[in-house]
Amino acid sequence: MKRDPRALMACAAVLGSYPPLVVAALWPWPWVFLAFCALSYAAEIVARRRARKLIDLLSSVHLGVTLRFMIREMAAVLLVARTAGTDSPWFAALVLGLFTLHGVRALQTGLAIAHTRVLTRLPVLTRNIDGAVEIPPPPPNVLVGYGGMRTLYLDMPPVGGAALDAVLGTDYQGAAGAAIALGLGAAGVLGLLPHLRRIRPLRNRRGVLKAVGRRLARYRPEVILYFSGPNDSAYQATMWLRPLERIDRRAVVVLRETSMLRLLGETSLPVVCIPSAADLMSFGALASARVCLYPANVGKNIHMLRIRGLRSVFVGHGDSDKEASFNPFTKVYDEVWVAGQAGRDRYLRARVGVRDEDVHEVGRPQLTGVRSTGSGLPYRTVLYAPTWEGWTDDLFHTSILTMGQAIVRALLARSPALRVIYKPHPLTGYRNPAARDVHREILTMLERAELSRSIARHPAGTAHAEPIRHRVVTGPEPSLYDCFNQADLLITDISSLVADFIASGKPYAVTNVAGLPERAFRERYPSAEAAYLLTEDLDGLPAVLAAVERGGEDVLAATRRKLRTYLLGPDHPDAMTRLNEAVNGAYERAAREDADD
């Protein structure tokens, strides 16, 4: 794994500053001690920012931050003992002050941890449910940040004072510094006490759950969007928020990971996050709901599936020809909703236990804003959006490892010049670090291309038009569909992006990572029927790029129009209408079953 040279230098400065401190204290060399003392403090601050992982590794070999600070304090005591002697009452005051400071520091850190623990272990967190849980304003970050790390720096006054004693020949400044540090530590303890009193009601788990339950019960939710997953998967739930805001039924979002509450996209829907399975299954405010929608197949789905009276519906997070889109686990749901006939046929071919009568075609309402035109710029824009490595080798469809750099290099070398938008899958490198390394190389290529083109267009003393601005999209903004609207051509792998992009009617290319014969590839992946295919040698790329040039021949345009209906369903009624009807139908079926029971 590559290391940042600055991170290595910061870590080396930390390790290298303490031995000279001890030597300078024993010799004694007051000025040398003072210099290395300042260096050690500065190195700790820089290393925590630049080399956090390397510094944290030192704890595993018993060289943690607390021990390092104690070594510096011990060296300060040795320096005073060697220069002023141990008979002075100021020496005793310094030693006692440093000893007491550790106790005060431990107390303050313990209170900070207790405060943080209450807030991070709440049984339920909410968004858009006013007054459900009143969380008081947090304490100043200096009192709770870094898990008490900042309080370690309270030893700066006594250590610095001890160094000045040795330099100036005095004997009281170290003890005075200890008094100042103790006063600051005590102020930190007193500053946390009011905050601990304010959060006392939040320690009552049952009371918090009841308060949220009463608020949500007034809303009487009818449909649940249930989601669990790692942070990088928040987009899977976010894509369903806008459509569910527009349905007839009252919807609520239920999350399981507290971090997801912050990462979920903007929405007007009420959102509750319930980490505990026991709390979730006993949360009575969801009793009015009859339909539960699942965007992903994850282990924690079982907790919601165990709740009686809810009709379970797998909606997924995009239709694709990947094996994940016809996972055998999907048969546990009462219904499976797909975009069009292609999704239905996918399950029939796979024979994974999903019955045809349980499959419903609802379209892709998320694609309403996808346009058939590009950015309108004087140059063409190509969106390269590779998928990730997949959980297993059977799900490996990414081109980033075998073709990624070659694709980007060819696009950058194209004449006339193209604009490149690079949008990798959020999970790129999650399973295979090599994919993450290639991703970084692509970022470097795009940065260098921008720099060299800018220099070429703006030589010294001349004025030229602005260069083409390539773009890397690794966050939630701009959205995937905004990228679609800026692109004249998509290059991607087998994924749900193919079916989504075909809504634009614009040409797209799919990478044939496995090197299958063309006929076999198109038969195995029907969404590639209207795609230009790219193999590892990229022989087909010139024809793909020619299709988007002015006057170029797009031989697959008619095939795309036909495939769009197969993948996404008919244009009338529109996808939003079909989704709304599907939700109402599932709700009515659940209500009838409930009445029969």
C-alpha positions as CSV (number, residue, x, y, z in Angstrom):
1,M,0.0,0.0,0.0
2,K,1.3,3.4,-0.9
3,R,2.1,5.8,1.9
4,D,2.0,9.6,1.8
5,P,5.7,10.7,2.3
6,R,4.4,13.5,4.6
7,A,2.6,11.0,6.7
8,L,5.7,8.9,7.1
9,M,7.8,12.0,8.0
10,A,5.2,13.1,10.6
11,C,5.3,9.6,12.2
12,A,9.1,9.6,12.2
13,A,9.1,13.0,13.9
14,V,6.9,11.6,16.7
15,L,9.0,8.6,17.3
16,G,12.3,10.5,16.9
17,S,11.5,13.4,19.2
18,Y,11.2,11.5,22.5
19,P,14.6,9.9,22.9
20,P,16.4,13.2,22.6
21,L,14.1,14.7,25.2
22,V,15.1,12.1,27.8
23,V,18.8,12.5,26.9
24,A,18.6,16.3,27.1
25,A,16.9,16.1,30.5
26,L,19.6,13.7,31.9
27,W,22.6,15.5,30.6
28,P,21.1,18.3,31.1
29,W,20.8,20.5,28.0
30,P,17.9,22.9,28.7
31,W,17.8,24.6,25.3
32,V,18.0,21.2,23.5
33,F,15.2,19.9,25.7
34,L,13.0,23.0,25.0
35,A,13.5,22.6,21.2
36,F,12.7,18.9,21.2
37,C,9.8,19.5,23.6
38,A,8.2,22.0,21.1
39,L,9.0,19.5,18.2
40,S,7.3,16.6,20.0
41,Y,4.1,18.6,20.6
42,A,4.0,19.8,17.0
43,A,4.7,16.3,15.6
44,E,1.9,14.8,17.6
45,I,-0.6,17.4,16.2
46,V,0.6,17.0,12.6
47,A,0.8,13.2,12.8
48,R,-2.8,12.9,14.1
49,R,-4.0,14.8,11.0
50,R,-1.6,13.3,8.4
51,A,-0.8,9.8,9.6
52,R,-3.7,8.8,11.9
53,K,-3.6,5.1,11.0
54,L,0.2,4.9,11.5
55,I,0.0,6.7,14.8
56,D,-2.9,4.5,16.0
57,L,-0.7,1.4,15.2
58,L,1.8,2.5,17.9
59,S,-0.8,1.6,20.5
60,S,-0.6,-2.0,19.5
61,V,3.1,-2.1,20.4
62,H,2.5,-0.3,23.7
63,L,3.6,3.1,22.5
64,G,0.2,4.8,22.7
65,V,-0.4,8.5,22.9
66,T,-0.9,8.5,26.7
67,L,2.4,6.8,27.3
68,R,4.2,9.2,24.9
69,F,2.9,12.2,26.8
70,M,3.9,10.6,30.1
71,I,7.4,10.1,28.8
72,R,7.6,13.8,28.0
73,E,6.3,14.7,31.5
74,M,8.8,12.3,33.1
75,A,11.6,14.0,31.1
76,A,10.4,17.4,32.4
77,V,10.6,16.1,36.0
78,L,14.1,14.7,35.4
79,L,15.2,18.0,33.9
80,V,14.1,20.0,37.0
81,A,15.6,17.4,39.3
82,R,19.0,17.7,37.4
83,T,19.0,21.5,37.2
84,A,17.2,22.7,40.4
85,G,17.4,19.7,42.6
86,T,14.7,17.7,44.4
87,D,14.8,19.6,47.7
88,S,12.7,22.6,46.5
89,P,9.0,22.6,47.4
90,W,8.3,23.8,43.9
91,F,9.7,20.5,42.6
92,A,7.3,18.6,44.9
93,A,4.5,20.8,43.7
94,L,5.3,20.1,40.0
95,V,5.3,16.3,40.6
96,L,2.1,16.4,42.6
97,G,0.5,18.7,40.1
98,L,1.3,16.4,37.1
99,F,0.1,13.3,39.1
100,T,-3.2,15.1,40.0
101,L,-3.6,16.3,36.4
102,H,-3.8,12.7,35.2
103,G,-6.7,12.1,37.6
104,V,-8.6,15.3,36.5
105,R,-7.9,14.4,32.9
106,A,-9.3,10.9,33.4
107,L,-12.4,12.3,35.1
108,Q,-13.1,14.8,32.3
109,T,-12.5,12.2,29.6
110,G,-14.8,9.7,31.4
111,L,-17.6,12.3,31.5
112,A,-17.1,13.1,27.8
113,I,-17.3,9.4,26.9
114,A,-20.4,9.1,29.0
115,H,-22.1,12.0,27.2
116,T,-21.1,10.7,23.8
117,R,-22.2,7.1,24.6
118,V,-25.7,8.3,25.6
119,L,-26.2,10.1,22.3
120,T,-24.7,7.3,20.1
121,R,-26.7,4.6,21.8
122,L,-30.1,6.1,21.6
123,P,-32.7,3.4,20.8
124,V,-34.2,5.5,17.9
125,L,-33.1,8.6,15.9
126,T,-35.4,10.6,13.7
127,R,-35.6,13.0,10.8
128,N,-38.7,15.1,9.9
129,I,-40.6,14.0,13.1
130,D,-40.7,17.3,15.1
131,G,-40.5,17.1,18.9
132,A,-40.1,13.3,19.0
133,V,-36.7,13.3,20.6
134,E,-35.4,16.6,22.0
135,I,-31.6,16.4,21.8
136,P,-29.9,19.3,23.7
137,P,-27.2,21.4,22.0
138,P,-23.8,19.5,22.2
139,P,-21.0,20.7,24.4
140,P,-18.1,22.6,22.9
141,N,-16.1,20.2,20.7
142,V,-12.9,20.9,22.7
143,L,-14.6,19.1,25.7
144,V,-15.6,15.9,23.8
145,G,-13.6,15.8,20.5
146,Y,-11.0,13.1,19.8
147,G,-12.2,11.0,22.8
148,G,-10.3,13.2,25.3
149,M,-7.2,13.6,23.2
150,R,-7.2,17.3,23.5
151,T,-7.1,17.1,27.3
152,L,-3.6,15.5,27.0
153,Y,-2.3,18.8,25.9
154,L,-3.1,20.3,29.3
155,D,0.4,19.2,30.3
156,M,1.9,21.9,28.1
157,P,1.9,24.6,30.8
158,P,3.7,22.4,33.4
159,V,6.1,20.8,30.9
160,G,6.8,24.2,29.3
161,G,7.2,25.8,32.7
162,A,9.7,23.2,33.7
163,A,11.8,23.8,30.6
164,L,11.8,27.5,31.3
165,D,12.9,26.9,34.8
166,A,15.9,25.0,33.5
167,V,16.7,27.6,30.9
168,L,16.2,30.7,33.2
169,G,17.5,29.1,36.4
170,T,14.1,29.6,38.2
171,D,12.2,26.9,40.1
172,Y,8.5,27.9,40.3
173,Q,7.3,28.1,36.7
174,G,6.7,24.4,36.3
175,A,4.6,24.3,39.5
176,A,2.7,27.4,38.3
177,G,2.0,25.7,35.0
178,A,0.7,22.6,36.8
179,A,-1.7,24.9,38.7
180,I,-2.9,26.5,35.4
181,A,-3.4,23.0,33.9
182,L,-5.4,21.8,36.9
183,G,-7.6,24.9,36.7
184,L,-8.3,24.3,33.0
185,G,-9.0,20.5,33.7
186,A,-11.4,21.4,36.5
187,A,-13.2,23.9,34.2
188,G,-13.6,21.2,31.6
189,V,-15.2,18.9,34.2
190,L,-17.5,21.6,35.5
191,G,-18.4,22.5,31.9
192,L,-19.6,19.0,31.1
193,L,-21.9,18.6,34.1
194,P,-24.8,20.7,32.8
195,H,-24.7,18.8,29.5
196,L,-24.9,15.5,31.3
197,R,-27.9,16.8,33.3
198,R,-29.7,17.8,30.1
199,I,-29.3,14.4,28.4
200,R,-30.5,12.5,31.5
201,P,-34.0,11.9,30.1
202,L,-32.4,10.3,27.0
203,R,-31.0,7.5,29.2
204,N,-34.6,6.1,29.5
205,R,-34.6,3.9,26.4
206,R,-38.3,2.8,26.8
207,G,-39.3,6.5,27.3
208,V,-37.5,7.6,24.2
209,L,-39.1,4.8,22.1
210,K,-42.5,5.7,23.4
211,A,-42.1,9.4,22.6
212,V,-41.1,8.7,19.0
213,G,-43.8,6.0,18.7
214,R,-46.5,8.5,19.8
215,R,-45.4,11.1,17.2
216,L,-45.2,8.6,14.4
217,A,-48.5,6.9,15.3
218,R,-50.2,10.2,14.6
219,Y,-48.9,10.1,11.0
220,R,-50.3,6.5,10.6
221,P,-47.7,5.2,8.1
222,E,-49.1,2.8,5.5
223,V,-45.9,2.0,3.5
224,I,-42.4,1.4,4.8
225,L,-39.1,1.9,2.9
226,Y,-36.7,-0.3,4.9
227,F,-33.0,-0.1,4.4
228,S,-29.8,-1.4,5.9
229,G,-26.3,-1.4,4.5
230,P,-22.8,0.1,4.6
231,N,-22.3,3.9,4.2
232,D,-21.4,3.7,0.6
233,S,-24.8,2.1,-0.3
234,A,-26.9,5.1,0.8
235,Y,-27.8,5.8,-2.8
236,Q,-29.8,2.6,-3.0
237,A,-32.4,4.0,-0.6
238,T,-32.1,7.6,-1.7
239,M,-33.2,6.8,-5.2
240,W,-36.7,5.8,-3.9
241,L,-37.3,8.8,-1.8
242,R,-38.7,11.2,-4.4
243,P,-41.1,8.5,-5.9
244,L,-42.4,7.6,-2.5
245,E,-43.1,11.3,-1.7
246,R,-45.5,11.3,-4.6
247,I,-47.5,8.2,-4.0
248,D,-51.1,8.2,-2.5
249,R,-50.1,6.3,0.6
250,R,-48.3,7.7,3.6
251,A,-44.7,6.4,3.6
252,V,-42.0,6.2,6.2
253,V,-38.3,5.4,5.9
254,V,-36.9,2.9,8.4
255,L,-33.1,2.7,8.7
256,R,-30.9,0.4,10.9
257,E,-27.5,2.2,10.9
258,T,-27.2,5.5,12.7
259,S,-24.6,6.8,10.1
260,M,-27.2,6.2,7.4
261,L,-29.5,8.9,8.9
262,R,-26.9,11.5,7.9
263,L,-26.0,10.0,4.5
264,L,-29.6,9.5,3.3
265,G,-30.6,12.1,0.7
266,E,-33.0,15.0,1.3
267,T,-36.6,14.0,1.8
268,S,-39.9,15.2,3.3
269,L,-40.8,11.7,4.5
270,P,-40.5,10.9,8.2
271,V,-37.4,8.9,8.9
272,V,-36.7,6.7,11.9
273,C,-33.4,4.8,12.6
274,I,-33.8,1.8,15.0
275,P,-30.4,0.0,15.4
276,S,-31.7,-2.8,17.7
277,A,-33.6,-5.7,16.2
278,A,-35.6,-6.1,19.5
279,D,-36.6,-2.5,19.5
280,L,-37.6,-2.6,15.8
281,M,-39.8,-5.7,16.2
282,S,-41.6,-4.2,19.2
283,F,-42.0,-0.7,17.7
284,G,-45.8,-0.4,17.7
285,A,-45.9,2.8,15.6
286,L,-45.4,0.8,12.5
287,A,-48.5,-1.4,13.1
288,S,-50.6,0.7,10.7
289,A,-48.4,-0.1,7.8
290,R,-49.3,-2.9,5.4
291,V,-46.5,-2.8,2.8
292,C,-42.7,-2.8,3.2
293,L,-40.4,-2.1,0.3
294,Y,-36.8,-3.4,0.3
295,P,-34.2,-1.8,-2.0
296,A,-31.4,-4.3,-1.1
297,N,-30.9,-8.0,-0.1
298,V,-29.1,-7.7,3.3
299,G,-29.0,-9.8,6.4
300,K,-30.9,-7.4,8.6
301,N,-34.0,-7.6,6.3
302,I,-34.9,-10.7,8.3
303,H,-35.9,-8.5,11.3
304,M,-38.6,-6.7,9.4
305,L,-39.6,-9.8,7.5
306,R,-40.5,-11.4,10.8
307,I,-43.2,-8.8,11.6
308,R,-46.6,-10.1,10.8
309,G,-49.1,-8.1,8.7
310,L,-46.6,-6.5,6.4
311,R,-46.6,-7.5,2.7
312,S,-42.9,-7.6,1.7
313,V,-41.9,-6.2,-1.7
314,F,-38.4,-6.3,-3.2
315,V,-37.9,-3.2,-5.3
316,G,-34.1,-3.4,-5.6
317,H,-32.0,-0.4,-6.6
318,G,-31.9,-0.8,-10.4
319,D,-32.6,-3.5,-12.9
320,S,-29.5,-5.1,-14.5
321,D,-28.3,-8.4,-16.0
322,K,-26.0,-8.9,-13.0
323,E,-26.6,-12.1,-11.1
324,A,-27.5,-9.9,-8.1
325,S,-30.7,-8.9,-9.9
326,F,-32.0,-12.5,-9.7
327,N,-30.6,-13.5,-6.3
328,P,-32.3,-16.7,-4.9
329,F,-32.8,-14.9,-1.6
330,T,-35.5,-12.8,-3.4
331,K,-38.0,-15.6,-3.1
332,V,-38.5,-14.8,0.5
333,Y,-40.5,-11.7,-0.4
334,D,-44.2,-11.7,-1.2
335,E,-43.7,-9.7,-4.3
336,V,-40.9,-8.6,-6.6
337,W,-41.2,-5.3,-8.6
338,V,-39.2,-4.9,-11.7
339,A,-39.1,-2.1,-14.3
340,G,-40.3,-4.0,-17.4
341,Q,-40.6,-7.3,-19.2
342,A,-36.9,-7.8,-19.1
343,G,-36.9,-8.1,-15.3
344,R,-39.7,-10.6,-15.4
345,D,-37.9,-12.7,-18.0
346,R,-34.7,-12.5,-15.9
347,Y,-36.4,-14.3,-13.0
348,L,-38.1,-16.8,-15.2
349,R,-34.8,-17.8,-16.9
350,A,-33.0,-18.0,-13.6
351,R,-35.5,-20.3,-11.9
352,V,-34.6,-19.2,-8.4
353,G,-38.0,-19.8,-6.9
354,V,-39.7,-16.4,-7.7
355,R,-43.1,-17.2,-9.2
356,D,-44.2,-15.3,-12.3
357,E,-47.5,-14.2,-10.6
358,D,-45.5,-12.5,-7.8
359,V,-43.5,-10.3,-10.3
360,H,-45.0,-6.9,-11.1
361,E,-43.7,-4.4,-13.7
362,V,-43.8,-0.9,-12.3
363,G,-41.3,1.0,-14.5
364,R,-38.5,3.3,-13.2
365,P,-40.1,6.5,-11.9
366,Q,-36.6,7.8,-11.0
367,L,-35.9,8.3,-14.7
368,T,-38.5,11.0,-15.2
369,G,-35.9,13.8,-15.5
370,V,-33.5,12.0,-17.9
371,R,-33.2,13.9,-21.1
372,S,-32.5,12.7,-24.7
373,T,-30.1,15.6,-25.4
374,G,-26.6,16.1,-24.2
375,S,-25.0,19.1,-22.5
376,G,-25.2,21.3,-25.6
377,L,-21.5,22.1,-25.4
378,P,-19.5,22.5,-28.6
379,Y,-17.6,19.3,-27.8
380,R,-18.9,15.8,-27.0
381,T,-19.1,14.5,-23.4
382,V,-18.4,10.8,-22.6
383,L,-19.5,9.4,-19.2
384,Y,-17.3,6.5,-18.0
385,A,-19.1,4.8,-15.1
386,P,-17.6,1.4,-14.3
387,T,-19.3,-0.9,-11.8
388,W,-17.4,-2.4,-8.8
389,E,-15.8,-5.8,-8.3
390,G,-18.9,-7.5,-6.8
391,W,-19.0,-9.6,-3.6
392,T,-17.7,-12.7,-5.4
393,D,-15.8,-13.6,-8.6
394,D,-19.1,-14.7,-10.2
395,L,-20.3,-11.1,-9.8
396,F,-17.2,-9.6,-11.2
397,H,-18.2,-7.3,-14.1
398,T,-16.0,-4.3,-13.6
399,S,-13.8,-3.0,-16.4
400,I,-11.7,-0.8,-14.1
401,L,-9.0,-3.4,-13.5
402,T,-8.5,-4.7,-17.1
403,M,-9.6,-1.8,-19.3
404,G,-10.2,1.3,-17.1
405,Q,-6.9,3.1,-17.7
406,A,-6.9,2.2,-21.4
407,I,-10.4,3.6,-21.9
408,V,-9.7,6.9,-20.2
409,R,-6.3,7.2,-22.0
410,A,-8.0,6.7,-25.4
411,L,-10.7,9.2,-24.6
412,L,-8.2,11.8,-23.6
413,A,-6.2,11.2,-26.7
414,R,-9.2,11.6,-29.0
415,S,-9.3,14.3,-31.7
416,P,-11.5,16.3,-31.8
417,A,-11.2,16.6,-28.0
418,L,-13.8,15.0,-25.7
419,R,-14.9,15.9,-22.2
420,V,-14.7,13.0,-19.8
421,I,-16.9,12.5,-16.8
422,Y,-15.6,9.7,-14.6
423,K,-18.1,8.3,-12.1
424,P,-17.0,5.0,-10.5
425,H,-19.3,2.9,-8.4
426,P,-19.3,4.0,-4.7
427,L,-18.0,0.5,-3.7
428,T,-15.0,0.5,-6.0
429,G,-12.1,-1.1,-4.2
430,Y,-14.3,-2.3,-1.4
431,R,-13.4,-6.0,-2.0
432,N,-10.3,-5.7,-4.2
433,P,-7.7,-3.0,-3.2
434,A,-6.2,-3.3,-6.7
435,A,-9.4,-1.7,-8.1
436,R,-8.9,1.2,-5.7
437,D,-5.3,1.7,-6.9
438,V,-6.4,1.8,-10.5
439,H,-9.1,4.3,-9.6
440,R,-6.4,6.6,-8.2
441,E,-4.3,6.2,-11.3
442,I,-7.3,7.3,-13.4
443,L,-7.8,10.3,-11.2
444,T,-4.1,11.2,-11.7
445,M,-4.5,10.8,-15.5
446,L,-7.5,13.2,-15.6
447,E,-5.7,15.8,-13.4
448,R,-2.6,15.7,-15.6
449,A,-4.8,16.0,-18.8
450,E,-6.4,19.1,-17.4
451,L,-3.1,20.6,-16.4
452,S,-1.4,20.0,-19.7
453,R,-4.4,21.2,-21.8
454,S,-4.6,24.4,-19.7
455,I,-0.9,25.1,-20.3
456,A,-1.3,24.5,-24.0
457,R,-4.3,26.8,-24.3
458,H,-2.9,29.5,-22.1
459,P,0.8,30.1,-22.9
460,A,2.4,33.0,-21.3
461,G,1.2,36.4,-22.6
462,T,-1.8,35.0,-24.6
463,A,-5.5,34.8,-24.0
464,H,-7.4,31.7,-25.2
465,A,-10.8,30.1,-24.6
466,E,-11.3,28.1,-21.4
467,P,-10.1,24.4,-21.7
468,I,-12.4,21.4,-21.6
469,R,-13.1,20.6,-17.9
470,H,-13.1,16.9,-17.2
471,R,-15.0,15.9,-14.1
472,V,-14.7,13.2,-11.4
473,V,-17.8,12.4,-9.5
474,T,-17.4,10.3,-6.4
475,G,-20.0,11.9,-4.1
476,P,-23.8,12.2,-4.2
477,E,-23.6,15.5,-6.3
478,P,-24.1,15.8,-9.2
479,S,-26.5,12.8,-9.2
480,L,-26.2,9.9,-11.6
481,Y,-29.1,11.2,-13.7
482,D,-27.5,14.7,-13.9
483,C,-24.4,13.0,-15.3
484,F,-26.7,11.2,-17.8
485,N,-28.1,14.6,-19.0
486,Q,-24.6,16.0,-19.5
487,A,-23.4,13.0,-21.5
488,D,-23.6,12.3,-25.2
489,L,-22.3,8.7,-24.7
490,L,-22.1,6.3,-21.8
491,I,-19.3,3.7,-21.4
492,T,-20.1,1.2,-18.6
493,D,-20.2,-2.4,-17.5
494,I,-23.0,-4.8,-17.0
495,S,-25.0,-3.0,-14.4
496,S,-28.3,-1.2,-13.8
497,L,-26.8,1.9,-15.4
498,V,-27.5,0.3,-18.8
499,A,-31.2,0.0,-18.3
500,D,-31.4,3.5,-16.7
501,F,-29.4,5.2,-19.5
502,I,-31.4,3.7,-22.2
503,A,-34.3,6.0,-21.1
504,S,-32.2,8.8,-22.7
505,G,-32.2,7.2,-26.1
506,K,-28.5,8.1,-26.5
507,P,-25.8,5.6,-27.5
508,Y,-24.0,3.5,-24.9
509,A,-21.1,1.0,-24.9
510,V,-20.8,-2.0,-22.6
511,T,-17.5,-3.6,-21.8
512,N,-17.1,-7.3,-22.5
513,V,-14.8,-8.0,-19.5
514,A,-15.1,-11.8,-19.8
515,G,-14.2,-11.8,-23.5
516,L,-17.2,-13.7,-24.6
517,P,-18.2,-14.1,-28.2
518,E,-20.5,-11.2,-29.2
519,R,-23.5,-13.4,-29.8
520,A,-23.1,-15.2,-26.5
521,F,-22.6,-11.9,-24.7
522,R,-25.8,-10.4,-26.0
523,E,-27.8,-13.5,-25.3
524,R,-26.5,-13.7,-21.7
525,Y,-27.0,-10.0,-21.1
526,P,-30.1,-8.8,-22.9
527,S,-29.6,-5.2,-21.9
528,A,-26.5,-5.2,-24.2
529,E,-28.6,-5.9,-27.3
530,A,-28.5,-2.2,-28.3
531,A,-25.0,-1.6,-27.0
532,Y,-21.7,-1.1,-28.8
533,L,-19.4,-3.7,-27.3
534,L,-15.9,-3.1,-26.1
535,T,-13.4,-5.8,-25.6
536,E,-10.1,-5.5,-23.8
537,D,-8.2,-4.4,-27.0
538,L,-10.7,-1.5,-27.4
539,D,-10.9,-2.2,-31.2
540,G,-14.6,-1.1,-31.2
541,L,-14.0,2.3,-29.5
542,P,-13.5,4.3,-32.7
543,A,-16.9,3.2,-34.0
544,V,-18.5,4.0,-30.7
545,L,-17.1,7.5,-30.7
546,A,-17.9,8.1,-34.3
547,A,-21.6,7.5,-33.5
548,V,-21.7,10.6,-31.4
549,E,-19.8,12.9,-33.7
550,R,-21.6,15.4,-35.9
551,G,-22.7,13.5,-39.0
552,G,-21.7,10.2,-37.5
553,E,-23.7,7.0,-38.1
554,D,-25.5,5.6,-35.1
555,V,-26.4,2.2,-36.4
556,L,-28.0,1.0,-33.1
557,A,-30.5,3.9,-32.6
558,A,-33.5,1.9,-33.8
559,T,-32.5,-1.1,-31.6
560,R,-32.3,1.2,-28.6
561,R,-35.8,2.5,-29.1
562,K,-37.2,-1.1,-29.2
563,L,-35.1,-2.2,-26.2
564,R,-36.2,0.7,-24.1
565,T,-39.8,-0.6,-23.9
566,Y,-38.5,-4.1,-23.1
567,L,-36.3,-2.9,-20.3
568,L,-38.4,-0.1,-18.8
569,G,-41.9,-0.8,-19.8
570,P,-44.3,1.3,-21.9
571,D,-44.4,5.1,-21.8
572,H,-48.2,5.0,-21.1
573,P,-49.2,5.0,-18.3
574,D,-46.1,6.6,-17.0
575,A,-43.8,4.9,-14.5
576,M,-45.0,7.1,-11.5
577,T,-48.6,6.1,-12.2
578,R,-47.7,2.4,-12.4
579,L,-45.7,2.6,-9.2
580,N,-48.6,4.3,-7.4
581,E,-51.0,1.6,-8.6
582,A,-48.6,-1.1,-7.6
583,V,-48.3,0.3,-4.0
584,N,-52.1,0.6,-3.8
585,G,-52.6,-2.9,-5.1
586,A,-50.1,-4.4,-2.6
587,Y,-51.7,-2.5,0.2
588,E,-55.2,-3.8,-0.7
589,R,-53.9,-7.3,-1.0
590,A,-52.3,-7.0,2.5
591,A,-55.5,-5.6,3.9
592,R,-57.6,-8.5,2.5
593,E,-55.1,-11.0,4.0
594,D,-55.3,-9.3,7.3
595,A,-59.1,-9.3,7.2
596,D,-59.1,-13.1,6.4
597,D,-56.8,-13.8,9.4
